[in-house]
Amino acid sequence: NDIDKVMLTGVGSAYVNQPLYGLSTDHTDEFLANGLGAHYNSQLQDLIVVSMGTGTSFVKVEGGKNISHIGGIGIGGGTIQGLSRLLLKTQNIHQVVKMAEKGVIENIDLQIKDICNTPLPGLPLDATASTFGKASSNASMEDVAAGIIHMVLQSIGQSVILAALNSHIKDFVLIGNLTKMPQCKEIFPVMEEMYQCHFWIPEYAEYRTALGAALAYTHK
């Protein structure tokens, strides 16, 4: 009885135009929800929200309140599932993550050290020169799983870095289910060091859009 309203957001919310469990419903923009939810308790004034879902969207937050959608890429959890179906014959994301933890990314990705014996400006020897550029036809399933996840997470991180080049923003807040992947703790710190930026994974990152939908209502 203490629930006032059910807030809906995301593309699926368009199908719900009626009360739920006897409670009135209302809709809010997904990108607004992403911005509000990611900024909540962040202590950051300027940031870019990286919402890693089926695909990935980028939302800029400036001054703690000006929220705008600046684009995105069609790479995300859907990419991992699709490639896993084709290459690993499974779409069980938990199984793929466990396989990837046993894989060796050096067996799949071509790195700078494979084509050059000295680091390039801003690129250490273990930086990726070409994703899947070293993969062989007899690569293990574990190595392939590692390659898929690394490709997706690296692409997301590098894309938001490029999206922020013409701005002063160096703080990127990651939200969505992909933030729970253990590989995030390996991949994003490497990019932080290379590009002098910060990737943040807030508490309850997978629920930040829902939190933002609630904040959209309380903020009117």
C-alpha positions in Angstrom: 0.0 0.0 0.0 3.0 2.3 0.3 3.7 2.1 -3.4 2.4 5.1 -5.3 3.1 4.3 -8.9 5.0 1.9 -11.1 7.5 3.6 -13.5 8.3 2.0 -16.8 11.2 2.6 -19.1 13.1 0.9 -21.9 11.8 -0.2 -25.3 9.5 -2.9 -23.9 7.6 -0.3 -21.8 5.7 0.8 -24.9 3.7 -2.4 -24.6 2.3 -1.6 -21.2 -0.4 1.0 -21.0 -2.5 -0.2 -18.1 -2.3 -0.6 -14.3 -0.1 -3.3 -12.9 -1.2 -5.1 -9.7 -3.8 -2.4 -9.3 -1.2 0.3 -9.4 -1.1 3.2 -11.9 1.8 3.2 -14.3 3.7 5.9 -16.1 6.6 6.0 -18.6 9.9 7.9 -18.6 12.6 8.2 -21.2 15.2 5.5 -21.0 18.2 7.8 -21.6 16.9 10.2 -18.9 16.6 7.2 -16.5 20.1 6.1 -17.4 21.5 9.5 -16.6 19.7 10.0 -13.4 20.4 6.5 -12.1 24.1 6.5 -13.0 24.7 10.0 -11.5 22.9 9.1 -8.2 25.4 9.2 -5.3 28.3 9.3 -7.8 29.8 12.6 -6.5 30.6 13.4 -10.2 29.3 16.5 -12.0 30.3 15.6 -15.5 30.3 12.0 -16.8 29.2 9.7 -19.7 26.9 6.9 -18.8 27.7 3.6 -20.6 24.6 1.5 -20.5 25.7 -2.0 -21.5 22.7 -4.0 -22.4 21.8 -5.9 -25.6 23.6 -3.0 -27.3 25.3 0.0 -25.7 24.1 3.5 -25.4 26.1 6.6 -24.3 24.4 9.4 -22.2 26.2 12.6 -21.3 25.5 14.2 -17.9 26.9 17.7 -17.4 26.7 19.8 -14.3 24.9 17.0 -12.5 21.6 17.7 -14.3 21.9 18.3 -18.0 21.3 14.9 -19.6 21.6 14.1 -23.3 21.8 11.0 -25.4 25.0 11.2 -27.5 24.9 7.9 -29.4 25.9 4.3 -29.0 27.0 1.1 -30.7 25.3 -2.1 -31.7 27.7 -4.1 -29.6 26.8 -5.6 -26.2 25.3 -8.6 -24.5 23.4 -9.5 -27.6 26.7 -9.7 -29.5 28.2 -12.0 -26.9 25.1 -14.3 -27.1 24.9 -14.3 -30.9 28.6 -15.1 -31.4 28.5 -17.7 -28.7 25.6 -19.4 -30.4 27.6 -19.5 -33.7 31.1 -20.3 -32.3 30.5 -22.1 -29.0 27.0 -23.6 -29.7 25.6 -22.1 -26.5 23.9 -18.9 -25.5 24.1 -19.5 -21.8 26.0 -16.4 -20.7 27.1 -17.8 -17.4 28.6 -20.8 -19.1 30.4 -18.5 -21.6 31.8 -16.4 -18.8 33.2 -19.5 -17.0 34.8 -20.7 -20.2 36.3 -17.3 -20.8 38.0 -17.3 -17.4 40.0 -20.4 -18.4 40.9 -19.0 -21.8 44.1 -17.3 -22.9 43.4 -14.0 -24.8 47.0 -14.0 -26.3 46.0 -17.1 -28.3 43.2 -15.1 -30.0 44.0 -11.4 -30.2 47.0 -10.1 -32.2 48.9 -7.8 -29.8 51.4 -5.1 -30.5 54.2 -7.4 -29.3 53.3 -9.8 -32.1 54.1 -7.3 -34.8 56.6 -4.9 -33.1 59.4 -5.4 -30.6 59.1 -2.0 -29.0 56.1 -0.2 -27.6 54.4 2.5 -29.8 53.5 5.9 -28.4 50.7 5.4 -26.0 50.4 1.7 -26.8 52.1 -0.9 -24.6 53.3 -4.2 -26.0 50.2 -6.1 -24.7 47.7 -3.7 -26.3 45.4 -5.3 -28.8 46.4 -4.7 -32.4 43.6 -6.8 -33.9 40.8 -8.7 -32.1 40.7 -12.3 -33.2 43.7 -11.5 -35.5 45.7 -14.4 -34.1 42.9 -17.0 -33.8 43.6 -20.4 -35.4 41.0 -22.9 -36.7 41.8 -25.2 -33.8 41.5 -22.6 -31.0 40.1 -24.0 -27.8 36.5 -23.1 -26.9 37.8 -21.4 -23.7 40.1 -19.2 -25.8 37.3 -18.3 -28.2 35.0 -17.4 -25.3 37.7 -15.1 -23.9 38.1 -13.5 -27.3 34.4 -12.8 -27.6 34.1 -11.2 -24.2 37.3 -9.2 -24.6 36.3 -7.9 -28.0 32.9 -6.7 -26.8 34.1 -5.0 -23.6 37.2 -3.5 -25.4 35.0 -2.1 -28.2 32.6 -0.6 -25.7 35.4 1.1 -23.7 37.3 2.4 -26.7 34.0 3.7 -28.3 33.1 5.8 -25.3 36.7 7.1 -25.1 36.4 8.3 -28.7 32.9 9.7 -28.0 34.5 11.9 -25.3 37.5 13.2 -27.3 36.0 16.6 -28.0 34.9 17.2 -24.4 36.6 17.6 -21.0 34.9 14.4 -19.7 37.1 11.7 -18.4 34.7 9.8 -16.1 32.6 7.0 -17.5 30.0 5.2 -15.4 29.2 1.7 -16.5 25.7 0.3 -15.9 23.8 -2.8 -17.0 24.1 -6.5 -16.6 27.5 -6.8 -18.4 29.1 -4.9 -15.4 28.8 -8.2 -13.5 31.2 -9.9 -15.8 34.5 -10.6 -13.9 36.4 -9.6 -17.1 35.4 -6.0 -16.5 37.9 -5.8 -13.7 40.7 -6.9 -16.0 39.9 -4.9 -19.2 38.7 -1.5 -18.1 41.7 -0.7 -15.7 44.1 -1.4 -18.7 42.2 1.2 -20.8 42.2 3.6 -17.8 46.0 3.6 -17.8 46.3 3.8 -21.5 43.9 6.7 -22.0 44.1 8.5 -18.7 40.4 8.2 -17.9 38.3 6.6 -15.2 35.7 3.8 -15.5 33.3 3.5 -12.6 31.0 0.6 -11.8 28.6 1.8 -9.1 26.8 -0.3 -6.5 23.8 -2.1 -8.0 25.0 -1.1 -11.5 22.6 -3.6 -13.1 19.6 -1.7 -11.5 20.6 1.9 -12.2 18.1 2.4 -15.0 15.3 1.2 -12.8 16.6 3.6 -10.1 16.7 6.4 -12.6 13.1 5.7 -13.6 12.0 6.1 -10.0 14.1 9.3 -9.7 12.4 10.7 -12.8 9.1 10.4 -11.0 10.3 11.8 -7.7 12.0 14.7 -9.5 8.8 15.3 -11.6 
